[in-house]
Amino acid sequence: MRDSVFILEATIDALGCNIDEFPISKSSIQRIRTEKWKERAENIKIDFQNEVPYVVALHWDGKLLPALSARKSKEERLPIVISYGLKKTHFFAETA
């Protein structure tokens, strides 16, 4: 998460914008990520309700990835991919 703040600040600065005009903090990044995940989940539910597929393939595989909450620690994540028709939907669940 901390690296995200540094990357965003460097990008904004490189684009010649004023960093103070952007809400950049670990909490704002986490809040926006959570909002976007909820929006995406709602859109996926609506897609499934509008177009129920006859065949669905479900793929999952646990991965040990760097933790978002603590530096230099790892946590297990469970990526889930659902494929149907020409669409692919990705989910990531934390198993900690």
ABEGO torsion letter per residue (X at the ends): XAAAAAAAAAAAAAAGBBAAABBBBAAAAAAAAAAAAAAAAAAAAAAAAABBBABBBBBBBBBBBBBAABBGBBBBBBBBBBBBEABBBBBBBBAX
